[in-house]
Amino acid sequence: MRSLFFLLVVVMLTQSVYGVTKRISSSVTGLLSLYPNVEYDYQVLDHWMISGSVFYRFKRVYDYSTNDKYLVIQHFKDDATAFNNLKKSKIEGKGVLNNRISEYLLTSLAHSGIKTHFVKRLNMREQLIRRAEIIPIEFIVRNVASGSLTKRLGVAEGTVLNKPLLEYCLKNDELQDPVVSKEHIFNFEWATKEEIKQIDKMTLRINDILIGLFRGIGIKLIDFKIEYGKSWNKDKGINEIVLADEISPDTCRLWDTKTEKKLDKDRFRKNLGNIIEGYQEVARRLGILPEIANVKEVNFSKPRSIKFKKK
């Protein structure tokens, strides 16, 4: 009996896994039909973990190849993490908003001459981006003291810095993304001196552009973090440095200019509540969300039971 029970459990799990996998495959295949010249490689799909009949995705990038260069699909999830994954939650709709906001900001940066990995938004949650070899450093720009800077140096939150402060952190959650110096970067060969010089210049330029963009919609850019990677440019036949990260309320601190109300992930970090409302406000001011949505509440009359007469 025990063997029979075990066999039945295995069959049920297999059917459940097959059903979920089939839905995922059909979704991805339909998405890639937008690009007929792209050949999908199912062998390099995301890593998945099975817990009962539920799948949890670790990565947010689907790999697939083309004849001329590598491209990937970036998926924006609703997962929220803070303090190097010590605090976790799921916020419905966050991924959709971040996708739209990041598309808008990356497109604006590209129009200003910044090279990015962004190619095109595919749907509500996916972007087509260039494959890039990520440099294992987070580049942080601070315009106003907040977050870890206030804890490390004892500076009061809200202190306006004399000039933008550029910091480097090693991308390693287990080590809690420690702050490193340029000497660390060069010594351990995480990037070359020429690459860091180029990235520093790009990062400060991005800061200038974003400050002006957000100031125009009544938002103060407190700080932000970004990542870079080396991506192949077939026209030039070289690897070039590109901005290879999202820019959204998940990666920026954004305060209302007048009230200093936080409109970013600090609402999650500090348990301020109304997280989605903050993200929606950023999207609304950017013109991504309409002032008045074309949606109205529908009122249904109370259902009544129907009685049939017996013949």
Secondary structure, DSSP 8 states (H G I E B T S, - for coil): -HHHHHHHHHHHHHHHHHHHHHHHHHHHHHHHTT-TT-EE-GGG---EEEETTEEEES--EEEEE-SSSEEEEEE--SEEEETTTTEEEE-TTHHHHHHHHHHHHHHHHHHTT--BSEEEE-SSSEEEEE--EE-SEEEEEEEE--THHHHHH---TT-EEEEEEEEEEE--GGGT--EE-HHHHHHTTSS-HHHHHHHHHHHHHHHHHHHHHHHTTTEEEEEEEE-EEEEEETTTTEEEEEE-S--STTTEEEEETTT--B-STHHHHTT-S-HHHHHHHHHHHTTSS-SS-S-----------------
